[in-house]
Amino acid sequence: MVIIKIYRLVEQGGYFYVKDSESSICPVCSKLLSKRSWRLRKFIDAAGNKTKLFIRRLFCKSCTRMHHELPDLLIPYKRHCVETIEAISSGKPVKAPCEESTIRRILTWWSVVMPYFMDILKSLAVKYQTKYQPSPAFKEMVRAAANTNNWISINSICTRSACMPR
């Protein structure tokens, strides 16, 4: 998957299409991706409204992998928008449009992946000889993990009580 920052949402027939303004690069082999097709992606915004987006499917001719192009208002494999998840993970009291159990799962997920995301930023800073902010923005950490092919698979982390050690 690839997360993009520069895009616009175009509404057609009750659906939104994500139209990008930047070229996407394969996170695996760093070659240019070609457009393949569209895919429906649903999410819940900060107000609790269910929204349907069509996101592009991209193909890399070099490594023959398929990628999805997500706008930066979404987090891979999460139903809630980045605003909601960022508000919950900040630890401040927030009126999130989700159940208490979902809030607990998001907090557990964040406690597991945040150190991992920070390590990704540290390794990218060393690799490219740059500096990163001591407390980087939530969206930037998510984008760095996704766009460098370091996103942890949904099967690697289980935040439900059935998977947690007793």
KAWODA-V994609 format. One record per backbone hydrogen bond with DSSP energy under -0.5 kcal/mol. NH is the residue of the N-H (numbers start at 0). CO is the residue of the C=O. Records with the same first field share a line. If there is no record, write none. Layout:
NH = CO ; CO
This chain:
1 = 67
3 = 1 ; 69
6 = 4
7 = 18
9 = 7 ; 16
10 = 8
11 = 14
14 = 11
15 = 51
16 = 9
17 = 53
18 = 7 ; 16
19 = 17
20 = 5
25 = 30
29 = 25
32 = 23
33 = 58
35 = 56
36 = 56
38 = 54
40 = 52
42 = 50
43 = 78
44 = 42 ; 48
47 = 44
50 = 42 ; 48
52 = 40 ; 50
53 = 15
54 = 38 ; 52
55 = 68
56 = 36
57 = 55 ; 66
58 = 33
59 = 64
60 = 58
63 = 59
66 = 57
68 = 55
69 = 1 ; 67
71 = 3
73 = 70
77 = 74
80 = 43
81 = 72
84 = 80
85 = 81
86 = 82
87 = 83
88 = 84
89 = 85
90 = 87
91 = 86
95 = 93
97 = 95
102 = 98
103 = 99
104 = 100
105 = 101
106 = 102
107 = 103
108 = 104
109 = 105
110 = 106
111 = 107
112 = 108
113 = 109
115 = 111
116 = 112
117 = 113
118 = 114
119 = 115
120 = 116
121 = 117
122 = 118
123 = 119
124 = 120
125 = 121
126 = 122
127 = 123
128 = 124
129 = 124
135 = 132
140 = 136
141 = 137
142 = 138
143 = 139
144 = 140
145 = 141
146 = 142
147 = 143
148 = 145
149 = 144
155 = 152
156 = 152
158 = 156
162 = 159
163 = 159
